């Protein structure tokens, strides 16, 4: 028999069946409650766990304040977000954190150990300057052994608010013992006043010191989506006036940099450069630069010619690229010893968002782009697999990483210690500025008004654009050039507007933690539990490089394990979109405990080899030539001290009839060319 109420259909058995119902219910209850104890087990530990603000002390938040002077229609990259730098600023062995804020104050947190941090911004010398800050790079620019901070600045401005900042690390303060900084960009020739997004330091000419490439993005014009003659753009004086041309500065070796862009083949451009990633793209031992350009302008693949110049060969080495190129990373995904590359775009995985937020490029426009050397560009992430012959095969669809929505950071690293590089992708834009339905509605209102909107109306239209926080992605490398989406199984994440990110072993336990800069939310720290879960062993390496490159930036390491696996890493700090990783290279070893062979290639091409290296250590490797120089310097200083000591003793000789000189002193005196005083 059936009866209905407003919410349920209720099945009532005949009266003669009710006698047995009590027995049935009792059995069900017994089964249910009998299993209850088993179902209340502790949840399985995930690879990553969130470290709360209260636990870490990192309470940074990149807050965007929209106004009539600041909104999307005034500056197209209003929601580009901020970056993170992971670096040991006080040389205590713990990796500290620095965050850029678009409109607010940068924050510097010292790592106290055990994932606890102290905010030292107020005493650090960092200035709260008006402007719009974007990316951050870390470099020991004056070779004093302390890491300095370079901040890129952008915005709609046309004044000093565009000038990039260089904070020189003064070392520990005599009063507090904490590091302090002084701004000196102008002194070093790095007060670049273009619209800078991010910089990357590397030794492009192999002269021993670090140069810098800066990715810039122009202010938009009415025809910024129009297909143009790119050769004519390079010669047009209006191009430079847009303050968006990328720059290459050469380090002259005397704490000063010189703009050598034109001489080096980095010509004026109108590309919306969002990321410049350094890596050897053609296996010739020279560092190349891949530049991700947003919108129609094609990406640049600047191949280093080895003579101080570069040539853009993007169309030669790739069959096609992404369209709205965002963050990128260069690393080996299949352990063949070759650098592969991932470049992010904005294609949603969600079907509804793919239809509401992504417009189509017409066949006519696509053909025109090809005819004008814009290359073949498609609106999805690309995964470029290195073929070893100066070409790449694009396999993002096959690799299962093509669609991750509005993505920013791409970080390739071994998060589960199995020996293969996995992928972390940050996601979300503060407002869906390309939502097709709302854009059409706004256009209708503007047309109905019959005139250019006021600043107040533009702010109103900006705030009509929808908002939707998105979840960041994790992809586990399956070892067969495909990836598994582990976003749900590896971490319990809240949806967010996430931008810059870095990996770093913050607690020195041998696995890589993650730090992400979020808009309108606290920065997130994810602790990696791989070591606690006993998933694998690891090897961490630090470097002592030549004098003008004290941390060995650019060094390449090839690791050969007993099971035949080959892993490569290269020390390039700028990674993770607007961000900078630490100076440590990290390898997952799986269950291997020792590494039979490690080959280190220094930026000048010299090689070192280590054998039978034990895992689970943080090795410090010195450049051999630098080590010889250091030892010679130490010996020289000791000889000088001995010489001064023996001179004083000679002067006092008349006051002593006898004194003893042992065999060791005899040898030292001989080294110094001194005559030994009567020995007894």
C-alpha positions in Angstrom: 0.0 0.0 0.0 1.3 3.5 -0.9 0.6 6.8 0.7 2.0 10.2 -0.2 3.0 13.4 1.7 4.6 16.5 0.3 8.2 15.1 0.3 8.2 11.4 0.4 6.5 8.2 -1.0 6.0 5.9 2.0 5.6 2.2 1.5 3.4 0.6 4.3 3.4 -3.2 4.4 0.2 -5.2 4.9 -0.7 -5.8 8.6 0.2 -9.5 8.5 3.8 -8.5 7.6 4.3 -6.2 10.5 4.8 -9.1 12.9 8.1 -9.9 11.1 9.1 -6.2 10.8 10.4 -6.0 14.4 12.7 -9.0 13.8 14.0 -7.5 10.5 14.6 -4.1 12.1 16.4 -5.8 14.9 18.7 -7.6 12.5 19.4 -4.4 10.5 20.1 -2.5 13.7 22.5 -5.3 14.8 24.3 -5.2 11.5 24.5 -1.4 11.4 25.7 -0.9 14.9 27.9 -3.9 14.8 29.8 -2.3 11.9 29.8 1.2 13.4 33.1 0.7 15.3 34.9 -0.3 12.1 33.5 2.7 10.1 34.8 5.2 12.6 38.5 4.6 11.8 40.8 7.6 11.4 40.8 9.0 7.9 43.7 7.9 5.8 46.6 10.4 5.8 46.9 12.4 2.6 50.1 13.3 0.9 49.7 17.0 1.8 48.0 18.6 4.8 47.2 22.2 5.4 49.3 24.0 8.0 47.0 26.5 9.7 47.8 30.2 10.1 47.8 29.8 13.9 50.3 27.0 13.7 52.7 28.6 11.1 52.4 32.3 12.0 52.2 33.1 8.3 49.2 35.4 8.1 49.9 37.1 4.7 47.0 37.9 2.5 47.1 39.5 -0.9 44.1 41.8 -0.7 42.8 43.6 -3.8 40.9 46.9 -3.2 38.9 47.8 -6.2 38.0 51.5 -6.7 37.2 54.0 -9.4 41.0 54.4 -9.9 41.8 50.6 -9.8 39.7 48.1 -11.6 39.9 45.6 -14.4 38.9 48.0 -17.2 41.6 50.4 -16.0 44.4 47.8 -15.9 43.9 44.4 -17.5 46.2 42.5 -15.1 44.6 43.8 -12.0 44.0 40.1 -10.9 47.4 38.7 -11.8 48.2 38.1 -8.2 51.4 38.0 -6.2 54.5 35.8 -5.9 56.4 33.9 -3.3 60.1 33.5 -2.7 61.6 30.6 -0.7 65.1 31.4 0.4 67.4 31.2 3.4 67.9 34.9 4.0 69.7 34.5 7.3 71.9 31.5 6.4 70.7 29.4 9.3 69.8 26.4 7.2 66.0 27.0 7.3 64.2 28.2 4.2 62.4 31.5 4.8 59.4 33.0 2.9 58.8 36.4 1.2 55.5 37.4 -0.4 54.7 40.2 -2.8 51.4 42.1 -2.5 49.9 43.8 -5.5 48.6 46.8 -3.5 49.7 46.2 0.0 52.9 45.6 1.9 55.3 42.8 1.1 56.0 40.5 4.1 59.1 38.6 5.1 58.9 35.6 7.4 61.9 33.9 9.0 61.7 30.2 9.4 62.1 29.2 13.1 61.9 25.5 12.4 59.1 23.0 12.7 57.0 25.0 10.2 56.8 28.0 12.5 57.6 31.5 11.1 58.3 35.0 12.5 57.2 38.1 10.6 60.2 40.5 10.6 58.9 42.9 8.0 58.8 45.9 10.2 62.5 45.8 11.2 63.8 44.5 7.8 64.1 47.8 6.0 61.5 46.8 3.3 59.5 49.8 2.3 55.8 50.2 1.8 55.8 51.9 -1.6 52.8 53.0 -3.7 52.4 51.0 -6.8 51.5 47.5 -8.1 54.0 44.8 -7.3 54.1 41.5 -9.2 57.0 39.0 -9.3 59.9 38.4 -7.0 63.3 36.9 -7.7 66.1 36.0 -5.3 69.8 36.3 -6.1 73.1 37.0 -4.4 73.7 40.0 -6.6 76.8 41.3 -4.9 78.4 37.9 -4.1 78.6 38.5 -0.4 76.9 35.2 0.6 73.6 36.8 1.5 70.5 36.5 -0.8 69.0 39.7 -2.1 65.5 40.4 -3.4 64.4 41.8 -6.8 60.8 42.9 -7.1 59.0 43.6 -10.4 56.4 46.4 -10.7 53.7 47.1 -13.2 50.3 48.9 -13.5 48.7 51.6 -15.6 51.1 54.2 -14.2 53.6 56.2 -16.2 55.8 57.4 -13.4 58.3 56.2 -10.7 55.7 53.7 -9.5 56.7 51.4 -12.3 60.3 51.3 -11.2 61.5 47.8 -10.1 63.1 47.4 -6.6 66.3 45.7 -5.5 66.7 45.1 -1.8 70.3 44.3 -0.9 70.7 42.0 2.1 72.9 43.7 4.7 73.3 40.5 6.7 72.4 40.3 10.4 71.7 43.5 12.3 74.2 44.2 15.1 71.3 45.0 17.4 68.7 42.3 16.7 70.7 39.7 14.7 68.0 39.6 12.1 68.6 40.4 8.4 68.0 43.9 7.1 67.7 45.2 3.6 68.5 48.4 1.7 66.9 49.4 -1.6 69.6 50.0 -4.3 68.1 49.2 -7.8 69.3 52.5 -9.2 72.9 51.9 -7.9 73.0 48.5 -9.8 71.4 49.8 -13.0 68.3 47.7 -12.4 65.7 50.4 -11.8 63.8 49.2 -14.9 60.7 51.3 -15.4 58.8 49.2 -17.9 55.7 47.2 -16.9 57.5 44.3 -15.4 55.9 41.0 -14.5 58.8 38.7 -13.6 62.6 38.5 -13.8 65.0 35.5 -13.9 68.7 35.6 -13.1 71.1 33.4 -15.1 74.6 33.5 -16.7 73.7 33.8 -20.3 77.2 34.6 -21.6 79.1 32.2 -19.3 81.4 34.9 -17.9 80.9 33.8 -14.3 78.4 36.4 -13.1 74.6 36.5 -13.2 72.7 38.5 -15.8 68.9 39.0 -15.8 66.0 38.7 -18.2 62.8 40.7 -17.4 59.4 39.8 -18.9 57.3 42.9 -19.5 53.7 43.4 -20.6 52.5 46.6 -22.4 49.5 48.7 -21.6 46.6 47.7 -23.8 45.6 49.6 -26.9 42.4 49.6 -28.9 43.9 47.3 -31.4 45.8 44.9 -29.0 43.9 41.9 -30.3 44.5 42.7 -34.0 46.9 40.6 -36.0 49.9 42.7 -37.0 53.1 42.6 -39.0 55.5 41.5 -36.2 58.6 42.8 -38.0 57.1 46.2 -38.4 56.2 46.2 -34.7 59.9 45.7 -33.8 60.8 48.9 -35.6 57.9 51.0 -34.5 58.8 53.7 -31.9 55.3 53.3 -30.4 56.2 49.8 -29.3 58.8 51.1 -26.9 56.4 53.7 -25.6 54.0 51.0 -24.4 56.7 49.9 -21.8 56.1 46.2 -22.5 59.2 45.1 -24.4 61.2 42.4 -22.6 64.7 43.4 -21.4 68.0 41.6 -21.0 70.6 43.2 -18.7 74.2 42.0 -18.7 76.2 42.0 -15.4 79.4 44.0 -16.1 81.1 42.4 -13.1 81.3 45.6 -11.1 78.0 45.5 -9.3 76.3 47.2 -12.3 74.1 46.0 -15.1 73.8 47.2 -18.7 70.8 46.9 -21.0 72.0 44.8 -23.9 68.5 43.7 -25.2 68.9 45.0 -28.8 72.5 43.7 -29.2 71.4 40.3 -27.9 68.5 40.0 -30.3 65.8 40.7 -27.7 63.9 43.2 -29.9 61.0 45.5 -29.1 57.7 43.6 -28.9 54.1 43.9 -27.9 53.8 40.5 -26.3 52.1 40.2 -23.0 55.0 38.4 -21.3 53.9 36.6 -18.2 56.8 34.2 -17.5 60.4 33.8 -18.7 61.7 30.3 -18.0 65.4 29.5 -18.3 66.6 26.1 -19.4 68.7 24.4 -22.1 66.1 23.7 -24.8 68.5 22.3 -27.4 71.1 20.3 -25.3 74.0 22.5 -26.4 75.0 23.5 -22.8 73.9 27.1 -23.1 70.9 28.5 -21.2 67.9 29.4 -23.3 64.8 31.4 -22.4 61.2 30.5 -23.1 58.7 33.4 -22.7 55.0 32.8 -22.2 53.0 35.5 -24.0 49.3 36.0 -23.2 46.8 36.7 -26.0 47.6 36.4 -29.7 51.3 37.3 -29.7 53.3 34.0 -30.0 55.5 32.7 -27.3 59.2 33.3 -27.7 61.8 30.5 -27.6 65.0 32.4 -27.4 67.8 30.0 -28.2 71.2 31.1 -27.0 73.7 31.3 -29.9 76.7 31.2 -27.5 78.0 34.5 -28.8 76.1 36.9 -26.5 72.9 36.8 -28.7 69.6 34.9 -29.0 67.4 33.8 -31.8 63.6 33.2 -31.4 63.1 29.6 -32.7 59.6 28.8 -31.2 58.3 27.9 -34.7 61.3 25.6 -35.3 61.2 23.6 -32.1 57.4 23.3 -31.6 54.6 22.2 -33.8 52.1 24.4 -31.9 51.9 26.3 -28.6 49.3 27.5 -26.1 47.3 30.6 -26.9 46.8 32.4 -23.6 50.2 31.3 -22.3 50.6 31.8 -18.5 53.0 30.1 -16.2 55.5 27.5 -17.3 58.2 25.2 -16.1 61.1 23.2 -17.6 62.0 19.8 -16.3 62.4 16.2 -17.4 59.1 14.3 -17.1 60.2 10.9 -18.5 63.8 10.5 -17.1 65.5 10.4 -20.4 67.9 13.2 -19.4 66.3 15.8 -21.6 64.4 18.9 -20.6 60.7 18.9 -21.3 58.3 21.8 -20.8 54.8 22.6 -19.6 53.0 25.9 -20.4 49.6 26.7 -18.9 46.6 28.2 -20.6 43.0 28.9 -19.5 40.9 26.0 -20.8 38.4 24.7 -18.2 37.9 21.1 -17.5 34.3 21.9 -16.5 31.9 21.7 -19.4 29.7 24.7 -18.5 32.8 26.9 -17.8 34.3 25.8 -21.1 31.3 27.2 -22.9 30.7 30.4 -20.8 34.3 31.6 -20.4 36.1 30.7 -23.6 35.4 32.4 -26.9 36.3 30.9 -30.2 38.9 32.2 -32.6 37.4 32.5 -36.1 38.8 30.4 -38.9 39.6 33.6 -40.8 41.6 35.1 -37.9 43.4 31.8 -37.3 44.5 31.7 -40.9 45.6 35.3 -40.7 47.7 34.5 -37.6 49.4 31.7 -39.4 50.1 33.8 -42.4 51.7 36.5 -40.2 54.1 34.2 -38.3 51.9 34.0 -35.2 52.5 30.2 -35.2 49.8 27.6 -34.5 48.2 28.4 -31.1 45.5 26.4 -29.3 43.6 27.3 -26.1 44.8 24.6 -23.8 47.9 23.7 -21.7 50.8 22.2 -23.6 53.2 19.5 -22.5 56.2 19.7 -24.8 58.1 16.4 -24.9 61.8 16.8 -25.9 62.6 14.5 -28.9 66.3 15.0 -28.5 66.8 16.5 -32.0 66.0 20.2 -31.3 62.2 19.5 -31.7 59.4 18.9 -29.3 56.2 16.8 -29.5 53.1 18.3 -27.8 51.3 15.6 -25.7 49.1 17.5 -23.1 45.9 15.8 -24.2 47.5 12.3 -24.1 49.2 13.2 -20.8 45.9 14.2 -19.2 46.9 17.7 -18.2 45.5 19.8 -21.0 42.6 21.5 -19.2 43.0 23.1 -15.8 41.0 26.3 -16.1 42.5 29.7 -15.5 45.9 28.5 -14.4 49.0 30.4 -13.2 51.8 28.4 -11.6 53.2 25.2 -13.0 55.6 23.4 -10.7 57.2 20.2 -11.9 58.8 18.3 -8.9 58.9 14.9 -7.3 56.3 15.3 -4.6 55.9 11.6 -3.7 59.6 10.6 -3.9 59.2 7.9 -6.5 61.8 9.4 -8.8 59.4 11.1 -11.3 58.5 14.8 -11.6 54.8 15.4 -10.7 52.9 18.6 -11.4 51.2 21.2 -9.2 49.0 23.9 -10.9 47.5 26.9 -9.2 44.1 28.1 -10.4 41.4 30.7 -10.3 41.0 34.4 -11.3 39.4 36.9 -9.0 36.7 37.8 -11.5 35.7 35.9 -14.6 36.6 38.8 -16.9 35.9 36.7 -20.0 32.5 35.4 -18.9 30.7 35.7 -22.3 27.2 36.2 -20.9 28.1 39.0 -18.5 30.4 40.6 -21.0 27.6 40.8 -23.5 25.3 42.3 -20.9 27.9 44.9 -20.0 28.4 45.8 -23.7 24.7 46.2 -24.1 24.5 48.7 -21.2 27.5 50.7 -22.5 26.0 50.9 -26.0 22.6 51.9 -24.5 24.4 54.7 -22.7 25.7 56.2 -25.9 28.9 57.5 -24.5 32.1 56.4 -22.8 31.4 55.2 -19.3 32.6 57.2 -16.3 35.1 55.7 -13.8 32.2 55.1 -11.5 30.4 53.1 -14.2 33.5 51.1 -15.0 33.8 50.1 -11.4 30.1 49.1 -11.5 30.7 47.0 -14.6 33.8 45.4 -13.0 31.9 44.3 -10.0 29.2 42.8 -12.2 31.7 40.2 -13.4 31.1 36.9 -11.7 33.4 35.3 -9.2 34.1 31.6 -8.7 36.9 30.2 -6.6 38.6 27.1 -8.1 40.6 24.2 -6.7 44.3 23.8 -7.5 45.4 20.7 -9.3 47.8 17.9 -8.5 49.0 15.4 -11.2 51.0 12.3 -10.3 53.5 11.3 -12.9 52.8 7.6 -13.8 56.2 7.0 -15.4 54.8 6.5 -18.9 54.5 10.2 -20.0 51.0 10.4 -18.6 49.7 11.9 -15.4 46.9 11.0 -13.0 44.8 13.7 -11.5 45.3 13.3 -7.8 43.9 16.7 -6.7 41.3 15.0 -4.4 43.4 12.1 -3.1 46.7 14.1 -2.4 45.2 17.0 -0.5 42.1 18.4 1.2 42.0 21.8 -0.6 39.7 24.7 -0.4 38.8 26.5 -3.6 40.7 29.7 -4.0 42.1 32.5 -6.3 45.6 31.2 -6.3 48.5 32.7 -8.2 52.3 32.5 -7.4 53.6 29.3 -5.7 56.8 27.6 -4.8 58.0 24.2 -3.5 60.5 24.0 -0.7 61.5 21.7 2.1 60.4 24.0 4.8 60.9 21.5 7.7 64.1 19.9 6.4 62.5 16.4 6.5 63.4 15.5 2.9 60.1 16.1 1.0 58.8 19.2 -0.8 56.2 21.4 0.9 54.1 23.9 -1.1 53.4 27.6 -0.5 50.8 29.5 -2.5 50.0 33.2 -2.7 46.2 33.7 -2.8 44.0 36.8 -3.5 41.7 37.8 -0.6 42.7 34.7 1.4 45.6 33.8 3.6 48.6 32.3 1.9 48.5 28.5 2.1 51.2 26.2 3.3 50.8 22.5 2.5 53.0 20.1 4.5 54.3 17.1 2.5 53.9 13.8 4.4 55.9 11.6 2.0 58.7 11.0 4.5 56.2 10.2 7.4 54.4 7.8 5.1 57.7 6.2 4.1 57.0 6.6 0.4 60.7 6.9 -0.5 64.2 8.2 0.1 65.6 11.5 -1.1 68.8 13.4 -1.9 69.1 17.2 -1.4 72.0 19.2 -2.7 73.3 22.7 -2.1 76.1 24.4 -3.9 79.0 26.7 -3.4 79.8 28.3 -6.7 82.4 30.6 -8.1 82.9 34.0 -6.5 80.5 36.0 -8.6 77.9 33.2 -8.5 78.1 32.1 -4.9 75.2 29.7 -4.9 75.9 28.1 -8.2 72.9 29.2 -10.1 72.7 27.3 -13.4 74.5 24.2 -12.2 73.1 21.0 -13.7 73.0 17.7 -11.9 72.6 14.3 -13.5 71.8 11.5 -11.1 72.1 7.8 -12.1 70.5 5.3 -9.7 71.1 1.6 -9.3 67.8 0.7 -11.0 68.9 2.5 -14.2 66.9 5.6 -13.7 68.3 8.9 -14.9 67.2 12.2 -13.2 68.3 15.7 -14.1 67.8 19.0 -12.3 69.1 22.5 -13.0 69.3 25.3 -10.4 67.1 28.0 -11.8 65.4 30.0 -9.0 62.6 31.7 -11.0 59.8 29.1 -11.1 56.2 28.9 -10.2 54.8 32.1 -11.8 55.9 35.4 -10.2 58.0 33.3 -7.7 61.4 32.0 -6.8 62.4 28.6 -5.4 65.3 27.9 -3.0 68.9 27.1 -3.9 68.5 23.4 -3.1 68.1 20.7 -5.7 65.8 17.9 -4.6 65.7 14.3 -5.9 63.2 11.5 -4.9 65.0 8.1 -4.9 62.1 5.7 -4.4 63.5 2.8 -2.3 67.1 3.4 -3.4 69.4 4.2 -0.5 72.6 5.2 -2.4 73.3 6.8 -5.7 76.1 5.1 -7.7 76.9 8.2 -9.9 76.2 11.9 -9.7 77.6 14.2 -12.5 77.7 17.9 -11.7 78.0 20.3 -14.7 78.9 23.9 -13.6 77.7 26.9 -15.6 81.1 27.2 -17.2 80.9 23.6 -18.5 83.3 22.0 -16.0 82.2 18.7 -14.6 82.6 16.9 -11.3 81.6 13.4 -10.4 80.6 11.8 -7.2 80.1 8.1 -6.6 78.2 6.0 -4.1 76.4 8.9 -2.4 74.1 8.1 0.4 70.6 9.4 0.3 68.7 11.2 3.0 71.3 13.9 3.3 71.6 17.5 2.2 75.0 17.5 0.4 76.9 20.7 -0.1 79.0 20.5 -3.3 81.7 23.1 -4.1 82.9 24.1 -7.5 86.4 22.5 -7.6 88.1 25.5 -9.1 86.5 27.8 -6.5 87.5 25.4 -3.8 91.2 25.6 -4.9 91.0 29.4 -5.0 89.4 29.3 -1.5 92.1 27.1 -0.1 94.9 29.1 -1.7 93.4 32.2 -0.1 93.2 30.5 3.3 96.8 29.4 3.0 97.9 32.8 1.9 96.2 34.4 4.9 97.8 31.9 7.3 101.2 32.5 5.7 100.8 36.2 6.2 99.8 35.7 9.8 102.8 33.4 10.5 105.1 35.9 8.8 103.9 38.7 11.0 104.2 36.5 14.1 107.8 35.4 13.2 108.8 38.9 12.5 107.7 39.9 16.0 109.5 37.0 17.5 112.7 38.0 15.7 112.4 41.4 17.1 112.2 40.0 20.6 115.1 37.6 20.0 117.4 39.6 22.2 115.2 39.2 25.2 115.3 35.3 25.1 118.3 33.0 25.2 116.4 29.9 24.2 113.0 29.1 23.0 111.4 26.0 21.4 110.3 25.6 17.8 108.6 22.3 17.1 108.6 20.4 13.8 105.3 21.9 12.6 106.5 25.4 13.1 109.7 24.5 11.3 107.6 23.5 8.2 105.5 26.7 8.4 108.6 28.8 8.7 110.1 27.1 5.7 106.9 27.8 3.7 107.2 31.5 4.7 110.9 31.6 3.7 112.0 32.5 7.3 115.1 31.4 9.2 114.3 29.2 12.2 115.6 30.6 15.5 117.8 28.4 17.6 115.8 25.4 18.6 116.4 23.2 21.6 
